Structures are given as C-alpha cells and as structure tokens.
C-alpha cells in the first residue's frame, strides 16, 4: 500500500473516531441535562381578595285577592276583591325598608314591593307577609302569604280547573328590566307549555292569568315558572265555590326547587264537629324528571312516632293526589322521601259547608342561618319547627322589637310548636343546625300557612388576578 493511501485511511479513521467521541459526548450532555435540575424562575401572580358589595333585599307580595268572572257578560275578566293587610320589618338597628307598588292590570288591585338597602357593606334582611279576610257570595275565606324574593325558576303546586274552581296565576316582576316568562304545566299528559304559557312581564308590574286558560281539564296541575331577563315572583290564588256556597280561598306561594327530602310542617287539621275532622287531607306530588318511588309519613307535632309509611310510585312529569285520610284534629308534619327530587303540597280544609276555608301548605326549605319571618294579621299564628338532623338543635325565636324571646332545644328528628303574635317580625336562629319551619294561622272558618325561607347568606369572597 502506498504512503498516500495509508495517509488517507489514517486521516479518515481519525475523523470517524473524533465524530464518534463528539456524538457520545453530546448524548452524555443531554442525559446529564435531563437528570440534573435546571435553574427555574418562579413568578407568583398578584392576587386580590375582594368581597362583592351586597345587593338590596327585594320582596314582592301577592297583592289583593282577585275575583274571576264577576261580570256575567265577561267571564274571563278579573276584578279586585280584597286588599292585603301587610306586615314588614327588618332587624333592630337597620333602616326600615322602602315600600312601592307594582303596576297591575286589574283596576283597584294593589301589590306591594319592599326594598331594604345594604348598610356598611352588609346585606339587610327583611321580612314581610300579608293576609286578607273576605266574605263575598262568590269568594269567601282567609288567605295569608309571605312576600318573597324574585327567582329565575320556581314551582306552583296546588289548585285545580275542576268545576267550581276559579284559580288564578299571578306573576310579578319587581325588577327594572322586562322578564320573559314561560309557564310549563305538568298534568295528565306530562309537561306542556300551553299557548298562553309564554308572556312578557314588564319591569315593575304584575300579570294575572286564569289557570283554566293554562291547564283546562287538569284536576292536579303543577306549574313550573321559568324567567329570562329578570327574576319574577309567582303566586297561585286558589278558590272554590260549591253549588251556591263559597268554599274558601288561599294564596299559594311558590316552591324554590324540588328536593329528595320534603318537609311540610304546620299542617293544621281542625275539628268540624265531633271528636275529629271529617275532612280528608290530600297530598299532591310530582317528580319532574325521573320515575321514582316516594315514601310519605305523617307525624304529629311534638311526637317522635310517625304514621305507617305510604309508598307511592311516581311517573316522571305526571302529578298525582294522594289521600292521607281523615286525621285527628291536631297539627302535623308531612314528610316525603324519594330517590329523585320531588315537589309536594298538602291541602286541608275546615269543612265543606258554608263558611268553610282551605289552605295549601307548601314545603319548608332548610334554614341554617338566622332568618327573619313576619306573621300577618289573622287568627292564632304559630310556628312549627322540625329538626330533621341527628343532633339536638337549640332554636331561638325572637321578636325583632325585643318584646319576646323563646329558646327551646328540639331533639333530633322531633318538632316543636311556638305560639306567636300577629303582625310581628321574628328572627329564627337554630345555631347552624339545618331546621325546617312553617307558619300556620288557624281559626273558625280560617286556615292558612306558609314556610319560613332562609335569609340570603353573605356573598363569598372572590379572588381577582389583575
């Protein structure tokens, strides 16, 4: 081999060896870079914790009792029949709420709105209720209802379009922008939005719709009230006339939402002659979204033993009425348990003759913070508090004017009744135990009740990243 060729092989081999060493070094460097932590530069974002300013507390009342078809030549015309007597107030030391009126489409009808502005960046709790007694030939009885905050969705359970019923749906918009409202009727064919079930409620106004125009032929309707644009309040005025005698009237407040465990406290069964009541008690039930089985129990206030449970199969979207039988003249809590969220309301009457009255008792939501409620003018107001938890609850009921204060320890799974004064604002405090409570008013030819709703809790702080 020549010297030139030998030199070329030598130089080529050197280059190959050098390349191999460089490649190996690169692999080692990469592996080392992966294995050894690199220096990092951490930058913590600036965050600001802020609590949103509370909004004003707004309550809208049902308003005057209304009569349907008093003019024989215009059976669908609604007229004002009796004005509400109102009671409203705030906690001691807070500024009183301002009162205004909704614009109504019925001449002579009055519907109040109460607004309590926040103080020192703290929400002001307010409570209000109203009642009306009437004794007209076509409309007779006693009605009482709580004034409620507007909601984007709520439910009305009660009423009928059977012969003799003259029920009316009342929708109020206490806001400053119009609300578009859809009324979905749940009946024998499931949920349906009838032709008259879509309406616009202008700001600061109230609309009334005859239930027969929404749910004709339905003996056990349930109505979902859905709003867009602004939240609204909803009330069902139910009344009945048996032959030539008016059989009672009630203003049935809305239910916030279905629940798997429903408590209806303060159901009053009164004597109608003899040792007990000859009027049966009825429970309307609906499972809006799923087939389920509901278990119903009835417990006398103050006692632990409940009635034998009743199992009821519910078909999704179809309400039914359950006869609870003739109960002794006492006060009760009706409980409904189901695997799916359900709605319910109890119907009770003082009788079926002249001068009778009836009431729809609706579910009480959980109250776990100090909350206000107002008793309206009327006979023998009382508060029934149910403790559905597994721990005892020390429940305090204070009149906000300082005139009375009562504290009672309610054992787990028991209930207690508090006697109250009419036209008084009270505070209910269960010491963070989630109780359920309802106000009832019971007298001769007078029956009414409504649940206590929880106060709005303070707005949670939010974190802002500038």
VOSENU-957347 format. One record per residue (C-alpha): residue in three letters; x, y, z; residue number from 1. Coordinates in Angstrom, 3 decimals, always signed. Layout:
ALA,X,Y,Z,NUM .
...
END
This chain:
UNK,+0.000,+0.000,+0.000,1 .
UNK,+1.295,+3.407,-0.936,2 .
UNK,+2.088,+6.070,+1.611,3 .
UNK,-0.617,+8.339,+0.135,4 .
UNK,-3.344,+5.719,+0.548,5 .
UNK,-2.150,+4.906,+4.045,6 .
UNK,-2.343,+8.554,+4.938,7 .
UNK,-5.926,+8.821,+3.627,8 .
UNK,-7.065,+5.840,+5.721,9 .
UNK,-5.385,+7.299,+8.756,10 .
UNK,-6.981,+10.694,+8.409,11 .
UNK,-10.412,+9.141,+7.678,12 .
UNK,-10.175,+6.943,+10.760,13 .
UNK,-9.227,+9.936,+12.869,14 .
UNK,-12.261,+11.838,+11.655,15 .
UNK,-14.578,+8.877,+12.372,16 .
UNK,-13.125,+8.492,+15.842,17 .
UNK,-13.478,+12.205,+16.515,18 .
UNK,-17.115,+12.193,+15.311,19 .
UNK,-17.908,+9.210,+17.484,20 .
UNK,-16.413,+10.895,+20.521,21 .
UNK,-18.378,+14.108,+19.809,22 .
UNK,-21.652,+12.180,+19.411,23 .
UNK,-21.032,+10.258,+22.611,24 .
UNK,-20.273,+13.490,+24.405,25 .
UNK,-23.477,+15.032,+23.126,26 .
UNK,-25.523,+12.059,+24.367,27 .
UNK,-23.876,+12.285,+27.777,28 .
UNK,-24.534,+16.029,+27.902,29 .
UNK,-28.215,+15.598,+27.014,30 .
UNK,-28.679,+12.837,+29.579,31 .
UNK,-26.979,+14.949,+32.202,32 .
UNK,-29.150,+17.952,+31.321,33 .
UNK,-32.257,+15.843,+31.727,34 .
UNK,-31.141,+14.352,+35.026,35 .
UNK,-29.793,+17.497,+36.626,36 .
UNK,-32.399,+20.146,+37.679,37 .
UNK,-32.238,+23.324,+35.667,38 .
UNK,-32.462,+26.662,+37.399,39 .
UNK,-36.050,+27.990,+37.375,40 .
UNK,-37.552,+31.440,+37.612,41 .
UNK,-40.845,+31.422,+39.587,42 .
UNK,-43.265,+34.348,+39.394,43 .
UNK,-46.237,+34.321,+41.784,44 .
UNK,-49.273,+36.068,+40.238,45 .
UNK,-50.623,+39.058,+42.069,46 .
UNK,-53.992,+38.271,+43.634,47 .
UNK,-56.522,+40.481,+45.347,48 .
UNK,-59.239,+39.041,+47.605,49 .
UNK,-62.429,+41.082,+47.393,50 .
UNK,-65.940,+40.675,+48.753,51 .
UNK,-68.644,+41.784,+46.310,52 .
UNK,-70.867,+44.570,+47.522,53 .
UNK,-74.218,+43.164,+48.716,54 .
UNK,-77.346,+43.903,+46.770,55 .
UNK,-80.571,+45.297,+48.127,56 .
UNK,-83.048,+42.789,+49.575,57 .
UNK,-86.236,+42.763,+47.486,58 .
UNK,-89.566,+41.172,+48.406,59 .
UNK,-92.730,+41.207,+46.296,60 .
UNK,-96.142,+40.447,+47.786,61 .
UNK,-99.050,+38.546,+46.267,62 .
UNK,-101.306,+41.582,+46.398,63 .
UNK,-105.076,+41.914,+46.552,64 .
UNK,-107.441,+38.978,+46.381,65 .
UNK,-108.897,+38.748,+42.907,66 .
UNK,-112.282,+37.578,+41.633,67 .
UNK,-112.728,+35.918,+38.270,68 .
UNK,-115.880,+36.305,+36.186,69 .
UNK,-117.983,+38.550,+38.417,70 .
UNK,-119.341,+40.197,+35.300,71 .
UNK,-121.640,+37.636,+33.648,72 .
UNK,-121.080,+39.254,+30.270,73 .
UNK,-117.279,+38.883,+30.587,74 .
UNK,-116.478,+35.623,+32.359,75 .
UNK,-112.747,+35.996,+31.854,76 .
UNK,-112.467,+39.468,+33.413,77 .
UNK,-110.567,+39.671,+36.707,78 .
UNK,-111.539,+42.242,+39.336,79 .
UNK,-110.090,+43.267,+42.723,80 .
UNK,-111.974,+41.773,+45.672,81 .
UNK,-109.991,+42.453,+48.856,82 .
UNK,-106.790,+44.287,+49.762,83 .
UNK,-103.942,+42.703,+51.719,84 .
UNK,-103.115,+43.857,+55.226,85 .
UNK,-99.312,+43.907,+55.287,86 .
UNK,-96.653,+43.441,+57.964,87 .
UNK,-92.991,+44.161,+57.181,88 .
UNK,-89.802,+44.837,+59.078,89 .
UNK,-86.058,+44.427,+59.498,90 .
UNK,-83.745,+43.626,+62.393,91 .
UNK,-83.449,+46.123,+65.217,92 .
UNK,-80.979,+48.857,+64.266,93 .
UNK,-81.458,+48.539,+60.493,94 .
UNK,-83.139,+51.208,+58.402,95 .
UNK,-86.778,+50.341,+57.604,96 .
UNK,-87.472,+49.063,+54.087,97 .
UNK,-88.939,+51.287,+51.416,98 .
UNK,-92.331,+50.334,+50.005,99 .
UNK,-93.538,+50.713,+46.441,100 .
UNK,-96.307,+49.228,+44.307,101 .
UNK,-96.300,+47.017,+41.247,102 .
UNK,-98.298,+48.219,+38.289,103 .
UNK,-101.230,+45.809,+37.919,104 .
UNK,-103.602,+45.108,+35.066,105 .
UNK,-106.589,+44.840,+37.431,106 .
UNK,-108.324,+48.056,+38.476,107 .
UNK,-108.180,+48.535,+42.226,108 .
UNK,-105.620,+45.776,+42.797,109 .
UNK,-102.566,+46.633,+44.927,110 .
UNK,-99.343,+44.591,+45.141,111 .
UNK,-96.539,+45.867,+47.366,112 .
UNK,-92.763,+45.617,+46.969,113 .
UNK,-90.369,+46.071,+49.903,114 .
UNK,-86.707,+47.005,+49.350,115 .
UNK,-84.060,+47.098,+52.093,116 .
UNK,-80.737,+48.625,+51.075,117 .
UNK,-77.468,+47.229,+52.486,118 .
UNK,-75.773,+49.057,+55.341,119 .
UNK,-71.985,+49.251,+55.847,120 .
UNK,-71.477,+46.689,+53.056,121 .
UNK,-73.747,+44.252,+54.902,122 .
UNK,-76.941,+42.884,+53.442,123 .
UNK,-80.099,+43.944,+55.272,124 .
UNK,-82.546,+41.129,+55.963,125 .
UNK,-86.219,+41.994,+55.539,126 .
UNK,-89.405,+40.021,+56.064,127 .
UNK,-92.984,+40.743,+55.026,128 .
UNK,-96.311,+38.978,+54.800,129 .
UNK,-99.923,+39.827,+54.122,130 .
UNK,-103.407,+38.490,+54.746,131 .
UNK,-106.969,+39.109,+53.621,132 .
UNK,-110.339,+38.068,+55.015,133 .
UNK,-113.322,+38.146,+52.707,134 .
UNK,-116.956,+37.095,+52.901,135 .
UNK,-118.459,+37.742,+49.481,136 .
UNK,-121.014,+35.332,+47.964,137 .
UNK,-118.575,+34.192,+45.262,138 .
UNK,-115.326,+34.478,+47.247,139 .
UNK,-115.085,+33.741,+50.938,140 .
UNK,-112.374,+32.728,+53.381,141 .
UNK,-108.992,+33.748,+54.769,142 .
UNK,-105.767,+33.967,+52.760,143 .
UNK,-102.255,+34.643,+54.039,144 .
UNK,-98.931,+34.564,+52.236,145 .
UNK,-95.338,+35.645,+52.687,146 .
UNK,-93.765,+38.239,+50.424,147 .
UNK,-90.910,+36.556,+48.556,148 .
UNK,-87.744,+37.450,+46.636,149 .
UNK,-87.943,+37.016,+42.857,150 .
UNK,-86.470,+33.848,+41.324,151 .
UNK,-85.391,+32.756,+37.864,152 .
UNK,-87.239,+29.448,+38.346,153 .
UNK,-89.936,+28.391,+40.793,154 .
UNK,-92.862,+25.980,+41.048,155 .
UNK,-96.552,+26.321,+41.884,156 .
UNK,-98.177,+23.237,+43.416,157 .
UNK,-101.903,+23.430,+44.074,158 .
UNK,-105.155,+24.463,+42.531,159 .
UNK,-107.468,+22.847,+40.028,160 .
UNK,-109.575,+23.572,+36.976,161 .
UNK,-112.433,+21.341,+38.125,162 .
UNK,-115.974,+22.676,+38.224,163 .
UNK,-116.334,+25.388,+40.850,164 .
UNK,-112.654,+26.368,+40.869,165 .
UNK,-111.660,+29.882,+39.839,166 .
UNK,-107.888,+29.771,+40.200,167 .
UNK,-105.513,+32.490,+39.026,168 .
UNK,-101.749,+32.540,+38.420,169 .
UNK,-100.099,+35.818,+39.438,170 .
UNK,-96.596,+36.700,+38.175,171 .
UNK,-94.767,+39.791,+39.422,172 .
UNK,-91.587,+41.472,+38.205,173 .
UNK,-90.191,+43.880,+40.813,174 .
UNK,-87.038,+44.434,+38.755,175 .
UNK,-86.013,+47.243,+36.418,176 .
UNK,-85.950,+45.273,+33.129,177 .
UNK,-88.678,+43.190,+31.471,178 .
UNK,-88.909,+39.454,+32.142,179 .
UNK,-89.870,+36.827,+29.607,180 .
UNK,-91.745,+34.088,+31.449,181 .
UNK,-92.575,+30.542,+30.382,182 .
UNK,-95.256,+28.591,+32.274,183 .
UNK,-94.930,+24.819,+31.882,184 .
UNK,-97.975,+22.872,+33.056,185 .
UNK,-97.429,+19.347,+34.392,186 .
UNK,-100.623,+17.325,+34.094,187 .
UNK,-102.027,+14.001,+32.983,188 .
UNK,-100.069,+14.158,+29.698,189 .
UNK,-96.803,+15.302,+31.244,190 .
UNK,-95.217,+18.733,+30.844,191 .
UNK,-96.769,+21.056,+28.262,192 .
UNK,-96.264,+24.749,+27.503,193 .
UNK,-99.791,+25.893,+26.584,194 .
UNK,-100.451,+28.632,+24.028,195 .
UNK,-100.893,+31.195,+26.807,196 .
UNK,-97.859,+29.964,+28.704,197 .
UNK,-95.398,+32.478,+27.269,198 .
UNK,-95.680,+36.087,+28.352,199 .
UNK,-93.645,+39.229,+28.917,200 .
UNK,-93.924,+40.870,+32.327,201 .
UNK,-92.756,+44.497,+32.132,202 .
UNK,-90.472,+45.875,+34.821,203 .
UNK,-92.290,+46.882,+37.995,204 .
UNK,-95.531,+45.184,+37.035,205 .
UNK,-97.748,+42.195,+37.725,206 .
UNK,-99.616,+39.920,+35.297,207 .
UNK,-102.555,+37.625,+36.059,208 .
UNK,-103.613,+34.547,+34.058,209 .
UNK,-106.627,+32.325,+34.660,210 .
UNK,-105.443,+28.791,+35.465,211 .
UNK,-108.214,+27.359,+33.283,212 .
UNK,-106.596,+29.069,+30.299,213 .
UNK,-103.352,+27.218,+31.019,214 .
UNK,-104.449,+23.834,+32.345,215 .
UNK,-108.006,+23.232,+31.196,216 .
UNK,-109.242,+19.832,+32.332,217 .
UNK,-106.435,+19.304,+34.845,218 .
UNK,-107.536,+18.423,+38.382,219 .
UNK,-103.990,+18.212,+39.820,220 .
UNK,-101.772,+20.669,+37.962,221 .
UNK,-98.224,+21.707,+38.851,222 .
UNK,-96.686,+24.729,+37.109,223 .
UNK,-93.021,+25.491,+36.536,224 .
UNK,-92.325,+29.222,+36.227,225 .
UNK,-89.142,+29.976,+34.254,226 .
UNK,-87.923,+33.520,+33.652,227 .
UNK,-85.272,+35.121,+31.484,228 .
UNK,-84.163,+38.729,+31.567,229 .
UNK,-85.194,+39.259,+35.197,230 .
UNK,-86.314,+37.080,+38.114,231 .
UNK,-90.005,+37.024,+38.985,232 .
UNK,-92.326,+36.052,+41.827,233 .
UNK,-95.222,+33.643,+41.339,234 .
UNK,-98.380,+33.035,+43.372,235 .
UNK,-101.394,+30.827,+42.774,236 .
UNK,-104.704,+32.158,+44.074,237 .
UNK,-106.990,+29.187,+44.585,238 .
UNK,-110.701,+29.422,+45.364,239 .
UNK,-113.720,+27.192,+45.078,240 .
UNK,-117.480,+27.546,+45.050,241 .
UNK,-119.599,+24.512,+45.946,242 .
UNK,-123.072,+24.891,+44.445,243 .
UNK,-124.041,+28.334,+45.765,244 .
UNK,-121.621,+28.497,+48.729,245 .
UNK,-118.077,+29.800,+48.550,246 .
UNK,-115.752,+27.125,+49.957,247 .
UNK,-112.570,+29.043,+50.749,248 .
UNK,-109.647,+30.910,+49.243,249 .
UNK,-105.864,+30.745,+49.510,250 .
UNK,-102.768,+32.417,+48.084,251 .
UNK,-100.285,+29.630,+47.439,252 .
UNK,-96.663,+30.727,+47.350,253 .
UNK,-94.044,+29.319,+45.015,254 .
UNK,-91.629,+26.489,+45.837,255 .
UNK,-87.956,+27.183,+45.189,256 .
UNK,-86.898,+23.778,+43.829,257 .
UNK,-87.606,+20.029,+44.030,258 .
UNK,-85.882,+18.099,+46.825,259 .
UNK,-85.270,+14.444,+47.601,260 .
UNK,-86.423,+15.025,+51.190,261 .
UNK,-89.502,+17.234,+51.517,262 .
UNK,-90.820,+18.550,+54.843,263 .
UNK,-94.202,+20.265,+55.138,264 .
UNK,-94.601,+21.468,+58.752,265 .
UNK,-97.557,+23.090,+60.479,266 .
UNK,-100.394,+21.295,+58.666,267 .
UNK,-103.436,+22.112,+60.813,268 .
UNK,-106.374,+19.740,+60.993,269 .
UNK,-109.326,+21.370,+62.778,270 .
UNK,-112.474,+19.972,+64.285,271 .
UNK,-115.551,+20.202,+62.118,272 .
UNK,-117.914,+18.536,+64.538,273 .
UNK,-117.470,+15.638,+66.922,274 .
UNK,-114.091,+14.479,+68.183,275 .
UNK,-112.127,+14.860,+64.980,276 .
UNK,-112.220,+16.078,+61.417,277 .
UNK,-114.493,+14.799,+58.684,278 .
UNK,-112.273,+16.384,+56.050,279 .
UNK,-109.624,+14.233,+54.434,280 .
UNK,-106.099,+15.528,+53.917,281 .
UNK,-104.648,+15.408,+50.403,282 .
UNK,-101.028,+15.478,+49.270,283 .
UNK,-100.097,+16.482,+45.718,284 .
UNK,-96.817,+15.036,+44.473,285 .
UNK,-94.695,+15.410,+41.340,286 .
UNK,-91.353,+14.013,+40.290,287 .
UNK,-90.449,+16.380,+37.435,288 .
UNK,-87.584,+14.500,+35.798,289 .
UNK,-87.452,+10.800,+36.727,290 .
UNK,-89.642,+7.866,+37.681,291 .
UNK,-89.284,+7.204,+41.389,292 .
UNK,-90.984,+5.831,+44.479,293 .
UNK,-91.854,+8.283,+47.233,294 .
UNK,-92.335,+7.339,+50.878,295 .
UNK,-94.821,+9.506,+52.783,296 .
UNK,-95.055,+9.741,+56.580,297 .
UNK,-97.202,+11.946,+58.815,298 .
UNK,-96.009,+12.934,+62.302,299 .
UNK,-97.888,+14.853,+64.959,300 .
UNK,-96.039,+17.944,+66.173,301 .
UNK,-94.022,+17.231,+69.305,302 .
UNK,-94.057,+13.462,+68.904,303 .
UNK,-91.446,+11.106,+67.528,304 .
UNK,-93.648,+8.298,+66.232,305 .
UNK,-94.744,+8.713,+62.629,306 .
UNK,-97.642,+7.096,+60.840,307 .
UNK,-97.166,+3.928,+58.865,308 .
UNK,-95.228,+4.910,+55.736,309 .
UNK,-97.101,+5.073,+52.447,310 .
UNK,-95.211,+4.168,+49.261,311 .
UNK,-96.257,+5.953,+46.083,312 .
UNK,-94.946,+5.250,+42.587,313 .
UNK,-94.401,+8.486,+40.658,314 .
UNK,-94.126,+8.752,+36.893,315 .
UNK,-91.792,+11.464,+35.665,316 .
UNK,-93.664,+14.643,+34.769,317 .
UNK,-97.100,+13.469,+35.928,318 .
UNK,-98.523,+14.756,+39.243,319 .
UNK,-100.912,+12.809,+41.430,320 .
UNK,-103.041,+13.479,+44.519,321 .
UNK,-102.716,+11.123,+47.481,322 .
UNK,-105.497,+10.913,+50.068,323 .
UNK,-103.943,+10.850,+53.532,324 .
UNK,-107.283,+10.059,+55.154,325 .
UNK,-109.146,+11.765,+57.966,326 .
UNK,-106.612,+12.836,+60.598,327 .
UNK,-107.461,+13.700,+64.178,328 .
UNK,-107.702,+17.407,+64.934,329 .
UNK,-104.038,+18.142,+65.583,330 .
UNK,-101.037,+19.736,+63.909,331 .
UNK,-98.753,+17.631,+61.727,332 .
UNK,-95.614,+17.497,+59.644,333 .
UNK,-95.818,+15.625,+56.358,334 .
UNK,-92.515,+14.193,+55.135,335 .
UNK,-91.765,+12.832,+51.667,336 .
UNK,-88.577,+10.902,+50.833,337 .
UNK,-87.640,+9.822,+47.330,338 .
UNK,-84.545,+8.865,+45.359,339 .
UNK,-85.261,+11.613,+42.809,340 .
UNK,-86.087,+15.260,+43.633,341 .
UNK,-89.831,+15.755,+44.089,342 .
UNK,-92.341,+18.527,+44.770,343 .
UNK,-95.296,+18.375,+47.091,344 .
UNK,-98.024,+20.363,+48.844,345 .
UNK,-100.726,+19.422,+51.345,346 .
UNK,-104.354,+20.512,+51.002,347 .
UNK,-106.535,+20.801,+54.100,348 .
UNK,-109.968,+22.302,+54.712,349 .
UNK,-112.061,+23.328,+57.687,350 .
UNK,-115.084,+21.587,+56.152,351 .
UNK,-117.373,+21.517,+53.164,352 .
UNK,-120.312,+23.646,+54.271,353 .
UNK,-120.989,+27.354,+54.275,354 .
UNK,-118.206,+29.380,+55.868,355 .
UNK,-115.535,+26.756,+55.180,356 .
UNK,-111.966,+27.629,+54.269,357 .
UNK,-108.976,+25.672,+52.988,358 .
UNK,-105.197,+26.018,+52.717,359 .
UNK,-102.347,+24.644,+50.650,360 .
UNK,-99.263,+24.008,+52.810,361 .
UNK,-96.007,+24.037,+50.841,362 .
UNK,-92.554,+22.581,+51.696,363 .
UNK,-90.169,+24.376,+54.024,364 .
UNK,-86.572,+24.750,+52.762,365 .
UNK,-83.613,+24.304,+55.070,366 .
UNK,-82.880,+27.217,+57.407,367 .
UNK,-79.298,+27.069,+58.698,368 .
UNK,-78.619,+30.785,+59.278,369 .
UNK,-80.541,+33.344,+61.368,370 .
UNK,-83.572,+34.291,+59.268,371 .
UNK,-86.493,+36.688,+59.539,372 .
UNK,-90.186,+35.976,+59.030,373 .
UNK,-93.323,+38.052,+59.583,374 .
UNK,-96.689,+36.967,+60.935,375 .
UNK,-99.632,+38.651,+59.217,376 .
UNK,-102.918,+39.740,+60.689,377 .
UNK,-105.020,+36.682,+61.417,378 .
UNK,-106.098,+34.084,+63.968,379 .
UNK,-103.710,+32.233,+66.310,380 .
UNK,-100.392,+32.348,+64.415,381 .
UNK,-97.926,+29.599,+65.322,382 .
UNK,-94.502,+28.453,+64.158,383 .
UNK,-93.723,+24.760,+63.762,384 .
UNK,-90.002,+23.925,+63.662,385 .
UNK,-88.801,+20.489,+62.571,386 .
UNK,-85.292,+19.246,+63.364,387 .
UNK,-84.595,+16.575,+60.727,388 .
UNK,-80.928,+16.163,+61.706,389 .
UNK,-79.257,+13.656,+64.028,390 .
UNK,-78.240,+16.289,+66.571,391 .
UNK,-80.233,+18.390,+69.019,392 .
UNK,-80.951,+21.968,+67.955,393 .
UNK,-81.241,+24.949,+70.301,394 .
UNK,-83.807,+27.084,+68.464,395 .
UNK,-84.377,+30.708,+69.430,396 .
UNK,-87.375,+32.687,+68.207,397 .
UNK,-87.026,+36.427,+68.930,398 .
UNK,-89.362,+39.283,+68.153,399 .
UNK,-87.114,+41.855,+66.487,400 .
UNK,-88.713,+44.644,+68.537,401 .
UNK,-87.362,+42.964,+71.690,402 .
UNK,-90.775,+42.195,+73.132,403 .
UNK,-90.257,+38.419,+73.394,404 .
UNK,-87.604,+35.732,+73.156,405 .
UNK,-88.006,+31.973,+73.420,406 .
UNK,-85.335,+29.285,+73.227,407 .
UNK,-86.239,+25.603,+73.010,408 .
UNK,-83.972,+22.614,+72.469,409 .
UNK,-85.526,+20.390,+69.814,410 .
UNK,-84.237,+16.796,+69.938,411 .
UNK,-83.073,+15.121,+66.752,412 .
UNK,-85.900,+14.037,+64.459,413 .
UNK,-88.514,+15.914,+66.508,414 .
UNK,-90.611,+19.069,+66.133,415 .
UNK,-91.860,+21.888,+68.357,416 .
UNK,-94.587,+24.490,+68.132,417 .
UNK,-94.090,+28.151,+69.105,418 .
UNK,-97.098,+30.389,+69.767,419 .
UNK,-96.679,+33.784,+68.108,420 .
UNK,-98.348,+37.183,+67.942,421 .
UNK,-99.938,+38.500,+64.783,422 .
UNK,-98.401,+41.395,+62.841,423 .
UNK,-94.924,+40.834,+64.291,424 .
UNK,-91.498,+40.289,+62.726,425 .
UNK,-89.466,+37.444,+64.234,426 .
UNK,-85.960,+36.041,+63.929,427 .
UNK,-85.417,+32.270,+63.785,428 .
UNK,-81.948,+31.051,+64.818,429 .
UNK,-81.150,+27.343,+65.080,430 .
UNK,-77.430,+27.739,+65.744,431 .
UNK,-76.253,+26.485,+62.306,432 .
UNK,-78.397,+23.324,+62.511,433 .
UNK,-80.468,+22.966,+59.358,434 .
UNK,-84.096,+23.039,+60.507,435 .
UNK,-87.375,+23.390,+58.617,436 .
UNK,-90.123,+25.749,+59.769,437 .
UNK,-93.613,+26.841,+58.809,438 .
UNK,-96.083,+29.479,+59.964,439 .
UNK,-99.722,+28.461,+60.340,440 .
UNK,-102.848,+30.502,+61.133,441 .
UNK,-105.881,+28.584,+62.289,442 .
UNK,-109.300,+29.778,+63.408,443 .
UNK,-113.015,+29.328,+62.911,444 .
UNK,-113.550,+29.340,+59.163,445 .
UNK,-109.939,+30.406,+58.608,446 .
UNK,-106.950,+28.346,+57.548,447 .
UNK,-103.616,+29.441,+56.071,448 .
UNK,-99.901,+28.713,+56.247,449 .
UNK,-96.565,+29.358,+54.596,450 .
UNK,-92.962,+28.180,+55.139,451 .
UNK,-90.056,+30.182,+56.525,452 .
UNK,-87.346,+30.752,+53.911,453 .
UNK,-83.684,+31.069,+54.741,454 .
UNK,-82.073,+34.504,+54.710,455 .
UNK,-79.625,+35.145,+51.892,456 .
UNK,-76.143,+34.414,+53.151,457 .
UNK,-73.345,+36.939,+52.667,458 .
UNK,-71.556,+36.899,+49.328,459 .
UNK,-68.443,+34.721,+49.316,460 .
UNK,-65.099,+36.488,+48.808,461 .
UNK,-63.667,+36.179,+45.298,462 .
UNK,-60.022,+36.199,+44.154,463 .
UNK,-59.124,+38.725,+41.424,464 .
UNK,-55.923,+38.377,+39.374,465 .
UNK,-55.073,+41.819,+37.930,466 .
END
